[in-house]
């Protein structure tokens, strides 16, 4: 029983350290990746932020009001990137509140193997937390069942009939 708990603890520590190393390895290589660009993506910006389609956003370099309208000066919008690499554009003015904008932006191309392999591995290890709960519950159930079997099994083991 103690060995099971100790084994689960060591397994949890090793997986956590591995996930931390993989995430650090992945993040250290992000800015070494090639920068790709998307031209003319249609978005509908609002004052709470609208996400771009591609992850690992670098920056927006041009936005245009609708399909044929004038270009929108960068002082009329802001861009931000969250911890997951999703870039958002926030409209700061009501002057350009038409239904859609067309924006050009750049993003890191994450298809290179030295970045995508640790990324996929760290995503997979992130799911370990869900399985760890199941492993603990099954371990507790095994302990309870073993105690039940020990208490009801072999009651007359010391008495022999001749």
C-alpha positions as CSV (number, residue, x, y, z in Angstrom):
1,X,0.0,0.0,0.0
2,X,2.8,2.4,0.9
3,X,4.7,1.4,-2.2
4,X,1.7,2.3,-4.4
5,X,1.4,5.7,-2.9
6,X,5.1,6.3,-3.2
7,X,5.2,5.1,-6.8
8,X,2.3,7.5,-7.7
9,X,4.1,10.4,-6.0
10,X,7.4,9.7,-7.8
11,X,5.5,9.3,-11.1
12,X,3.7,12.6,-10.6
13,X,7.0,14.4,-9.8
14,X,8.8,13.0,-12.8
15,X,6.0,13.9,-15.2
16,X,5.7,17.4,-13.8
17,X,9.4,18.0,-14.2
18,X,9.3,16.6,-17.7
19,X,6.4,18.8,-18.7
20,X,8.2,21.9,-17.3
21,X,11.4,21.0,-19.3
22,X,9.5,20.4,-22.5
23,X,7.6,23.6,-22.2
24,X,10.8,25.6,-21.5
25,X,12.5,23.9,-24.5
26,X,9.6,24.7,-26.7
27,X,9.3,28.3,-25.6
28,X,13.0,29.0,-26.0
29,X,12.7,28.1,-29.7
30,X,9.6,30.1,-30.6
31,X,11.4,33.3,-31.8
32,X,13.8,31.2,-33.9
33,X,10.9,30.0,-36.1
34,X,10.2,31.6,-39.4
35,X,7.6,34.3,-39.5
36,X,4.7,33.7,-41.8
37,X,2.2,36.3,-42.9
38,X,-1.6,36.3,-43.6
39,X,-2.9,39.0,-45.9
40,X,-6.5,40.2,-46.0
41,X,-8.0,38.1,-43.2
42,X,-11.5,39.3,-42.6
43,X,-12.4,40.0,-38.9
44,X,-15.1,41.8,-37.1
45,X,-13.4,43.8,-34.4
46,X,-15.1,45.0,-31.3
47,X,-14.1,46.8,-28.1
48,X,-13.5,43.5,-26.2
49,X,-11.1,42.0,-28.7
50,X,-11.4,39.7,-31.7
51,X,-9.1,36.8,-32.2
52,X,-7.0,36.2,-35.4
53,X,-7.2,32.8,-37.0
54,X,-3.5,31.8,-36.7
55,X,-1.8,31.1,-33.3
56,X,1.5,32.5,-32.1
57,X,0.7,36.0,-33.3
58,X,3.6,38.4,-33.9
59,X,1.9,41.7,-35.0
60,X,-0.6,43.3,-37.3
61,X,0.9,45.6,-39.8
62,X,-2.1,46.8,-41.9
63,X,-5.9,47.0,-41.5
64,X,-8.4,48.2,-44.0
65,X,-12.0,49.2,-43.4
66,X,-14.1,46.5,-45.1
67,X,-13.0,45.3,-48.6
68,X,-12.6,48.7,-50.4
69,X,-12.5,51.2,-47.6
70,X,-9.6,53.3,-46.4
71,X,-6.7,52.0,-44.4
72,X,-7.1,52.2,-40.6
73,X,-4.4,54.0,-38.7
74,X,-2.8,52.0,-35.9
75,X,-3.9,54.5,-33.3
76,X,-7.5,53.3,-33.9
77,X,-6.9,49.7,-32.7
78,X,-4.6,47.7,-30.4
79,X,-3.3,44.2,-30.6
80,X,-2.5,41.8,-27.8
81,X,-1.2,38.3,-27.4
82,X,-2.4,35.9,-24.6
83,X,-0.3,33.1,-23.0
84,X,-1.5,30.6,-25.6
85,X,-0.3,32.7,-28.5
86,X,-3.7,33.9,-29.7
87,X,-3.5,37.4,-31.1
88,X,-6.5,39.7,-30.7
89,X,-7.4,43.1,-32.2
90,X,-9.4,45.6,-30.3
91,X,-11.3,48.5,-32.0
92,X,-10.6,51.7,-30.1
93,X,-13.0,54.0,-32.0
94,X,-16.5,54.1,-33.3
95,X,-15.4,55.8,-36.5
96,X,-14.5,52.4,-38.0
97,X,-17.2,50.3,-36.6
98,X,-18.3,48.7,-39.9
99,X,-19.1,45.0,-39.9
100,X,-15.7,43.8,-41.1
101,X,-12.0,44.8,-41.4
102,X,-9.4,43.1,-43.6
103,X,-6.0,42.9,-41.8
104,X,-2.5,41.8,-42.7
105,X,-0.6,40.2,-39.8
106,X,2.4,38.0,-39.1
107,X,2.7,34.9,-36.9
108,X,5.3,32.2,-36.1
109,X,5.1,29.2,-38.3
110,X,5.1,26.4,-35.7
111,X,5.2,23.4,-38.1
112,X,9.0,22.9,-37.6
113,X,9.7,19.6,-35.8
114,X,12.0,21.0,-33.2
115,X,9.1,23.1,-32.0
116,X,6.1,21.0,-32.7
117,X,7.4,17.8,-31.1
118,X,7.9,19.3,-27.6
119,X,4.6,21.3,-28.0
120,X,2.6,18.1,-28.8
121,X,4.4,16.3,-25.9
122,X,3.7,19.0,-23.4
123,X,0.0,19.1,-24.5
124,X,-0.2,15.4,-24.0
125,X,1.5,15.6,-20.6
126,X,-1.0,18.3,-19.7
127,X,-3.7,15.6,-19.9
128,X,-1.8,13.6,-17.3
129,X,-3.5,15.6,-14.6
130,X,-6.9,14.2,-15.6
131,X,-5.6,10.7,-15.6
132,X,-3.7,11.2,-12.3
133,X,-7.1,11.7,-10.5
134,X,-8.4,8.5,-12.0
135,X,-5.2,6.6,-11.0
136,X,-5.6,7.8,-7.4
137,X,-9.3,6.8,-7.3
138,X,-8.5,3.4,-8.6
139,X,-5.7,3.0,-6.1
140,X,-8.0,3.9,-3.2
141,X,-10.6,1.5,-4.5
142,X,-8.0,-1.3,-4.6
143,X,-7.0,-0.6,-1.0
144,X,-10.6,-0.7,0.2
145,X,-11.3,-3.9,-1.7
146,X,-8.1,-5.5,-0.3
147,X,-9.2,-4.6,3.2
148,X,-12.6,-6.1,2.6
149,X,-11.1,-9.3,1.2
150,X,-8.7,-9.6,4.2
151,X,-11.5,-9.1,6.7
152,X,-13.8,-11.8,5.2
153,X,-11.4,-14.3,3.8
154,X,-10.1,-17.5,5.6
155,X,-11.9,-17.1,8.9
156,X,-11.1,-20.6,10.2
157,X,-7.6,-20.9,8.8
158,X,-6.1,-21.8,12.2
159,X,-8.6,-24.8,12.9
160,X,-7.9,-28.1,11.2
161,X,-10.4,-30.9,11.1
162,X,-9.1,-34.5,11.6
